[in-house]
Amino acid sequence: MPECCLLAKLFNTTSSTIADFVFENPTSTFNFYELAASVKKSGFKSELLQYIFNGTLPAASTLNLSNDKLAQATIDIKKAFEEIAQRYPTPGSLSPEILSNLLLLKQKLHEDVIIQHIALLTDLSETVTQELIKEEVGTIIGSVESEGFTIDETAKKYHRAAKFISGLILTDKEVKHFISYKSDFDNIDFKSITPLHWKRINDYVQLRNAVPQSQALLIDVFAAANIVPAPSIDMLTNQLHLATAWDFKYHFISGQFPFYFAH
């Protein structure tokens, strides 16, 4: 019962009370039943979803990042930045071109340090970490030399994203696509995952897991749909067939469609 109550609380974005969200009418009750079944099938617990959505955890939870790891990562990042500064000083006598190249090199080294440490803390690949933090990596770098700098809040934010990504077993390619075409997925922001985002990506994952993908990946179908100029319907239908093995000729003639295609 506590698990169901927390689940209703997390996903209730339309009703004034949890009771109304679940029991207002037969449709709302059935919708909640389907939601609960979907969450159970995905393997997520309500406690983990609560952490992903708002960062809240029970005091005894083991899901959160270790304070010792966060403190050590902060120390290691500062040390790495100091070593870069000592190895690549910026004397005023450099030509503008050489100075520009030196600054670009240091920027790249700083980015690598941040990416590597956040990847280690979150158990994400460096490829995914780079995609996730690319819009704010400059801000993170700028804060390292500020008094009182810690990596804590930044790491916790991406740790929650990592739990979302690993829980749904998203590939690097999928994460990159969702970031690049976020408007196709309810403007998903991996730094601030909402229940709507979870439902949208979980629907994608359930479909992905239900089709063979033997000749093409499902994410390739989504990528093909964003090609400019726009691809033909025949091209997209063929790509979808390669990913799903659905017989479109049969379905169009019979009027029967796989569940996900009909929706």
C-alpha positions in Angstrom: 0.0 0.0 0.0 2.7 2.6 0.8 4.3 1.8 -2.6 1.0 2.5 -4.4 0.4 5.7 -2.4 3.8 7.1 -3.2 3.4 6.1 -6.9 0.0 8.0 -7.0 1.6 11.0 -5.3 4.5 11.1 -7.8 2.4 10.8 -11.0 -0.6 12.9 -9.9 -0.3 16.1 -11.9 -4.0 16.6 -12.7 -6.2 16.0 -9.6 -6.4 18.0 -6.4 -6.1 14.8 -4.3 -4.5 11.4 -4.6 -7.9 9.8 -4.0 -9.3 11.7 -7.0 -6.4 10.8 -9.1 -7.0 7.1 -8.5 -10.7 6.7 -7.7 -12.5 9.7 -9.3 -14.1 7.4 -11.9 -13.6 4.0 -13.5 -11.3 5.5 -16.1 -9.0 7.0 -13.6 -8.8 3.8 -11.7 -8.0 1.8 -14.8 -5.4 4.4 -15.9 -3.7 4.1 -12.5 -3.8 0.3 -12.7 -2.1 0.5 -16.1 0.5 2.9 -14.7 1.3 0.7 -11.8 1.6 -2.3 -14.1 3.9 -0.4 -16.4 6.1 0.7 -13.5 6.3 -2.8 -12.2 7.2 -4.2 -15.6 10.0 -1.6 -16.0 11.6 -2.7 -12.7 11.5 0.7 -11.1 10.5 1.1 -7.5 8.6 4.2 -6.2 11.5 5.2 -4.0 13.8 5.3 -7.1 11.3 7.3 -9.1 10.9 9.8 -6.3 14.7 10.2 -6.3 14.8 10.7 -10.0 11.9 13.2 -10.0 12.8 15.4 -7.0 16.0 14.1 -5.4 14.2 12.9 -2.2 15.4 9.8 -0.5 14.6 8.1 2.9 17.4 8.6 5.5 18.3 4.9 5.3 18.4 4.7 1.5 21.6 3.5 -0.2 20.7 5.0 -3.5 22.4 8.3 -2.9 26.0 9.2 -3.7 28.6 8.8 -0.9 29.6 12.0 0.7 33.2 10.6 0.9 33.2 10.0 -2.9 31.9 13.5 -3.5 34.5 15.1 -1.2 37.3 13.2 -2.9 36.1 14.0 -6.4 36.1 17.7 -5.4 39.7 17.5 -4.2 40.8 15.5 -7.3 39.2 18.0 -9.7 40.8 21.0 -8.0 44.2 19.2 -8.1 43.8 18.3 -11.7 43.1 22.0 -12.6 46.1 23.1 -10.6 48.3 20.7 -12.5 46.9 21.9 -15.9 47.7 25.5 -14.8 51.3 24.6 -13.9 51.9 22.6 -17.0 50.4 25.2 -19.4 51.1 28.7 -18.0 49.9 31.6 -20.1 52.7 34.2 -20.3 51.7 37.6 -21.7 54.3 37.5 -24.5 52.5 34.9 -26.6 51.1 35.8 -30.0 47.3 36.0 -30.3 47.1 32.8 -32.3 49.3 30.8 -30.0 47.4 32.2 -26.9 44.1 31.3 -28.5 45.3 27.7 -29.2 46.7 27.4 -25.7 43.4 28.5 -24.1 41.5 26.1 -26.3 43.8 23.3 -25.2 43.3 24.2 -21.5 39.5 24.4 -22.0 39.5 20.9 -23.6 41.7 19.5 -20.7 39.3 21.1 -18.1 36.3 19.6 -19.9 37.9 16.2 -19.9 38.6 16.4 -16.1 34.9 17.3 -15.4 33.5 14.6 -17.7 35.8 11.9 -16.3 34.9 12.6 -12.7 31.2 13.0 -13.2 31.2 9.7 -15.3 33.0 7.9 -12.4 30.6 9.3 -9.8 27.5 8.4 -11.8 28.6 5.2 -13.5 27.7 6.7 -16.9 29.9 6.4 -20.0 32.1 9.4 -20.8 30.2 9.7 -24.1 26.8 10.0 -22.4 28.3 12.3 -19.7 29.7 14.6 -22.4 26.3 14.8 -24.0 24.5 15.5 -20.7 26.7 18.3 -19.5 27.7 20.0 -22.7 25.4 23.0 -22.2 26.8 23.8 -18.8 30.3 22.4 -18.8 31.7 25.9 -19.2 29.8 27.1 -16.1 31.1 24.1 -14.1 34.7 24.8 -15.2 34.3 28.5 -14.2 33.1 27.5 -10.7 36.1 25.2 -9.9 38.3 28.1 -9.0 35.6 29.8 -6.9 35.8 29.7 -3.1 33.9 26.9 -1.6 33.6 24.9 -4.8 32.2 21.4 -4.6 31.0 19.0 -7.2 28.2 17.8 -5.0 25.1 19.4 -6.5 26.2 18.9 -10.0 27.1 15.2 -9.5 23.8 14.6 -7.6 21.8 16.1 -10.5 23.5 13.8 -13.0 23.4 10.9 -10.7 19.6 11.1 -10.8 19.8 11.2 -14.6 22.0 8.2 -14.5 19.5 6.2 -12.5 16.9 7.1 -15.1 19.2 6.1 -18.0 20.4 2.8 -16.4 17.0 1.9 -15.2 15.6 2.0 -18.7 18.8 0.6 -20.1 19.2 3.4 -22.7 22.1 3.2 -25.0 24.5 6.1 -25.7 22.9 6.5 -29.2 19.4 6.7 -27.7 20.4 9.3 -25.1 22.1 11.4 -27.7 19.0 11.2 -29.9 16.6 12.2 -27.1 18.9 15.2 -26.2 19.2 16.3 -29.9 15.5 15.9 -30.6 14.1 16.7 -27.2 11.0 18.4 -28.6 9.9 15.0 -30.0 9.9 13.7 -26.4 8.0 16.3 -24.5 11.1 18.5 -24.2 12.9 16.0 -22.1 15.6 17.5 -19.8 17.8 14.9 -18.3 18.8 17.3 -15.5 15.1 17.5 -14.5 13.2 14.3 -15.3 9.5 14.5 -14.8 6.8 11.8 -14.6 5.7 12.8 -18.1 9.3 12.2 -19.4 9.5 8.9 -17.6 6.2 7.7 -19.2 7.2 8.9 -22.6 10.6 7.2 -22.7 9.3 4.1 -20.9 6.7 3.7 -23.7 9.6 3.9 -26.2 11.6 1.3 -24.2 8.6 -1.1 -24.0 8.2 -0.9 -27.8 12.0 -1.3 -28.3 12.0 -4.4 -26.1 9.0 -5.9 -27.9 10.4 -5.8 -31.4 13.4 -7.8 -32.8 15.6 -5.0 -34.2 17.4 -7.6 -36.2 18.0 -5.5 -39.3 17.7 -2.0 -37.9 17.5 -0.3 -34.5 14.2 1.3 -33.5 16.1 4.5 -32.7 17.3 4.6 -36.3 13.6 4.9 -37.4 13.3 8.0 -35.2 16.5 9.4 -36.6 15.4 8.8 -40.2 12.2 10.7 -39.5 14.3 13.8 -38.7 16.4 13.7 -41.9 16.3 16.9 -44.0 14.8 16.9 -46.6 12.0 14.8 -45.1 12.2 11.1 -46.2 9.4 9.5 -48.1 6.7 7.4 -46.4 8.0 4.4 -48.2 11.5 4.9 -46.9 10.2 5.3 -43.3 7.9 2.3 -43.6 10.8 0.2 -44.9 13.0 1.3 -42.0 10.2 0.6 -39.5 9.8 -2.9 -41.1 13.5 -3.6 -40.7 13.4 -2.7 -37.0 10.0 -4.3 -36.1 9.5 -7.1 -38.7 5.9 -5.9 -39.0 4.2 -7.0 -42.2 2.7 -3.6 -43.3 1.1 -5.1 -46.4 -0.8 -7.6 -44.3 -1.8 -5.0 -41.7 -3.0 -2.4 -44.2 -5.1 -5.0 -46.0 -6.5 -6.6 -42.9 -6.9 -3.4 -40.9 -5.0 -5.0 -38.0 -2.0 -3.2 -36.5 0.4 -4.0 -33.8 -0.6 -2.2 -30.5 2.1 0.4 -30.6 1.6 1.2 -34.2 -2.1 1.8 -33.7 -1.4 4.2 -30.9 
